[in-house]
Amino acid sequence: MKRLRAKFTVQSKTQRDGGGETTHEVELLPVTCGSEENESFYRWTPSGSIKLALASKATADALEVGKDYYVDFSPVEGEINGQKEEG
């Protein structure tokens, strides 16, 4: 499988405090319109969501609400569940 690329927009960021820890929840949704490129991505990824729970505030701060980001998917070759694939 080759790399797959999608384009998502950060929709929201929420800070959650609990159990003595703080996490930063970031939700992204696929782009839908606004440019020819966005319409092309929308054609192939019309729905879905990505939700991240981040322990690092600095990492969460790097993702801006309303900004678009490319998300790349590529297989991990030679490993299954962290173990080397045999054969």
Backbone as a ProteinNet text record, in pm:
[ID]
protein_1_A
[PRIMARY]
MKRLRAKFTVQSKTQRDGGGETTHEVELLPVTCGSEENESFYRWTPSGSIKLALASKATADALEVGKDYYVDFSPVEGEINGQKEEG
[TERTIARY]
85.1	0	88.7	53.9	124.2	69.9	138.1	92.9	-39.1	-128	-255	-249.8	-297.9	-297.8	-440.5	-474.2	-603.9	-577.2	-678.7	-664.6	-777	-739.6	-834.5	-820.3	-928.9	-930.8	-950.1	-872.8	-893.3	-1023.8	-1118.2	-1249.5	-1256.4	-1189.7	-1198.9	-1080.2	-1053.9	-953.7	-1015.6	-1003.7	-1062.2	-960.1	-942.6	-854.8	-937.4	-888.1	-957.4	-865.5	-918.4	-844.5	-911.6	-831.4	-887.7	-779.8	-796.1	-700.8	-561.5	-553.7	-423.3	-349	-412.3	-348.7	-433.7	-367.7	-436	-408.4	-513.5	-497.3	-562.8	-522.7	-573.7	-633.9	-767	-837.2	-848.5	-805.5	-810.7	-894.5	-994.1	-1078.7	-1060.6	-1039.4	-1022	-1127.9	-1176.9	-1273.6	-1219.5	-1259.5	-1211.2	-1252.7	-1166.7	-1201.9	-1319.3	-1398.3	-1514.3	-1515.4	-1467	-1472.5	-1373.3	-1376.9	-1291.7	-1180	-1147.4	-1046.5	-1064.1	-1002.5	-1008.9	-945	-833.1	-767.8	-860.3	-926	-1016.8	-1130.8	-1186.1	-1295.8	-1249	-1124.4	-1068.4	-1052.8	-998.4	-985.7	-1123.9	-1222.1	-1357.4	-1418.9	-1389.9	-1442.6	-1400.4	-1278.4	-1225.5	-1241.7	-1259	-1277.4	-1395	-1519.3	-1633.7	-1676.3	-1633.4	-1672.5	-1571	-1579.7	-1489	-1444.7	-1361.9	-1307.2	-1182.2	-1097.8	-980.8	-987.9	-977.5	-979.1	-852.2	-774.8	-648.9	-659.1	-606.4	-591.2	-441.2	-397	-254.7	-215.9	-104.8	-55	24.4	77.7	163.3	83.9	82.9	16.4	84.5	217.3	291.1	249.1	226.5	182.1	41.5	-45.9	-182.6	-181.5	-95	-86.7	-38.5	36.5	86.7	-24	-137.2	-251.6	-354.2	-375.7	-462.6	-604.2	-702.9	-843.2	-866.4	-932.1	-963.7	-857.2	-741.8	-632.9	-638.2	-600.8	-598.9	-463.7	-466.9	-344.8	-356.4	-245.1	-239.5	-217.6	-282.7	-265.1	-224.5	-108.4	-57.1	-69.2	-114.5	-126	-33.1	54.8	141.5	160.5	169.8	180.9	316.8	317.9	442.6	486	594.7	641.6	723.6	700.8	783.1	745.3	634.3	591.7	441.4	401.6	260.6	250.5	175.1	159.8	295.5	387.9	516.7	615.7	577.5	667.7	701.2	821.8	864.9	779.9	740.3	661.7	752.7	706.9	786.8	742.4	838.6	804.7	828.4
-118.1	0	123.2	217.5	344.6	434.2	541.6	640.3	701.7	723.6	791.6	926.4	1029.9	1163.5	1214.9	1271.8	1336.6	1477.9	1561.2	1699	1727.5	1765.6	1786.4	1926.9	1975.2	2105.2	2081.8	2152.8	2145.6	2217.8	2143.8	2199.3	2252.3	2183	2224.6	2173.9	2243.7	2200.3	2220.3	2118	2121.3	2071.7	2146.7	2101.2	2022	1905.4	1820.2	1793.2	1817.3	1792.6	1678.5	1583.4	1473.2	1377.3	1325	1228.9	1285.4	1416.6	1479.2	1502.9	1475.8	1496.1	1586.8	1659.7	1743.4	1689.1	1672.7	1634.8	1742.4	1745.7	1843.9	1766.9	1773.6	1700.1	1787.9	1733.5	1804.6	1721.4	1784.7	1714.3	1776.6	1690.4	1732.4	1667.4	1742.4	1690.8	1713.3	1629.4	1646.9	1782.2	1838.2	1962.2	1932.8	2036.7	2016.8	2110.3	2231.6	2328.6	2441.1	2541.6	2658	2671.1	2560.5	2564.9	2442	2447.9	2333.1	2209.8	2231.4	2119.7	2060.2	2145.7	2095.7	2015	2061.9	1989.5	1854.1	1846.1	1718.4	1622.9	1672.5	1588	1544.1	1635.3	1603.6	1491.2	1488.9	1385.3	1246.2	1235.7	1106.3	1081.1	1185.5	1170.7	1258.9	1219	1305.5	1312.7	1218.3	1225.7	1151.9	1174.4	1110	1208.7	1164.1	1253.2	1190.3	1275.8	1232.5	1304.5	1229.7	1288.7	1245.3	1341.4	1314.7	1361.8	1284.9	1326.5	1342.8	1465.7	1496.4	1532.8	1478.3	1510.4	1640.8	1676.2	1794.2	1916.9	2020.5	2146.3	2209	2199.2	2257.1	2192.4	2062.5	1993.4	2038.6	2047.3	2093.9	2236.7	2321.7	2461.4	2473	2374	2377.1	2353.7	2298.1	2273.5	2383.9	2467.8	2584.8	2555.4	2596	2580.8	2659.8	2594.9	2658.1	2640.1	2587.9	2568.6	2427.2	2414.5	2284.7	2217.7	2083.1	2003.2	1880.7	1842.8	1716.4	1605.3	1493.4	1374.6	1262	1204.3	1097.3	963	863.1	726.7	639.7	568.3	474.6	352.1	235.4	113.1	102.7	37.6	4	-129.6	-129.2	-250.7	-335.1	-465.8	-558.2	-574.1	-512.8	-527.9	-550.9	-634.4	-652.5	-642.1	-546.6	-524.1	-513.9	-440	-416.5	-530.7	-638.6	-753.8	-771.3	-813.6	-834.9	-942	-912	-1006.6	-1117.3	-1239.7	-1354.5	-1392.2	-1440.8	-1493.2	-1394.5
0	0	0	-83.6	-85.1	25.5	46.8	145.5	99.9	194.8	169.4	239.4	173.9	233.7	240.6	354.7	374.7	426	421.5	468.6	567.8	688.7	798	854.5	914.9	983	1131.9	1214.2	1359.2	1390.8	1448.1	1481.6	1623.8	1716.4	1856.5	1935.7	2045.4	2142.9	2280.5	2364.8	2498.2	2599.3	2706	2813.8	2913.9	2951.3	3047.1	3165.3	3284.9	3408.1	3482.6	3527.2	3603.5	3649.2	3768.7	3821.8	3837.9	3858.9	3876.6	3746.7	3634.6	3505	3418	3331.3	3234	3095	3016.5	2876.3	2790.4	2667.3	2572.2	2455.5	2444	2339.9	2215.8	2102	1974.6	1878.3	1817.4	1720.3	1583.2	1483.1	1345.2	1257.5	1158	1061	920.6	822.9	685.9	628.4	542.3	473.3	380.6	351.3	264.7	144.7	160.4	51	77.8	-6.9	14.4	-87.1	-154.3	-259.7	-348.1	-463.4	-553.8	-488.8	-416.1	-347.8	-241.6	-161.6	-57.6	-117.8	-229.2	-293.2	-344.5	-390.7	-434.4	-316.6	-204.3	-84.7	-35.4	-36.9	9.2	-73.3	-202.4	-290.8	-242.3	-186.7	-144.5	5.4	85	230.3	272.8	237.7	265	410.8	493	633.8	719.4	848.9	942.9	1047.3	1138.3	1239.9	1299.3	1353.2	1427.9	1561.3	1669.1	1802.9	1874.8	1919.9	1989.1	2133.4	2224.2	2364	2386.6	2399.5	2408.3	2550.5	2596.4	2729.9	2728.3	2612.7	2600.8	2557.4	2640.6	2604.6	2483.9	2476.9	2363.7	2231.7	2233.6	2112.9	2076	2174.1	2148.2	2096	2151	2107.5	1963.2	1915.7	1778.4	1675.9	1719.2	1632.2	1655.1	1553.7	1567.3	1519.2	1599	1559.3	1430.6	1335.1	1207.9	1100.9	1137.3	1041.8	984.7	856.4	788.4	805.5	812.5	825.1	736	674.3	602.1	703.1	679.3	762.3	668.1	692.4	607.5	677.5	601.2	651	568.2	635.5	565	653.9	592	671.5	739.2	852.4	920.3	862.8	790.2	724	820.6	817.8	894.2	1039.7	1085.5	1225.1	1231.3	1323.7	1356.1	1506.6	1556.5	1699.6	1770.2	1708.4	1770.2	1757.9	1689	1673.5	1526.4	1500.6	1361.6	1295.2	1172.1	1092.6	1040.7	1050.7	1003.6	863.4	785.1	653.7	552
[MASK]
+++++++++++++++++++++++++++++++++++++++++++++++++++++++++++++++++++++++++++++++++++++++

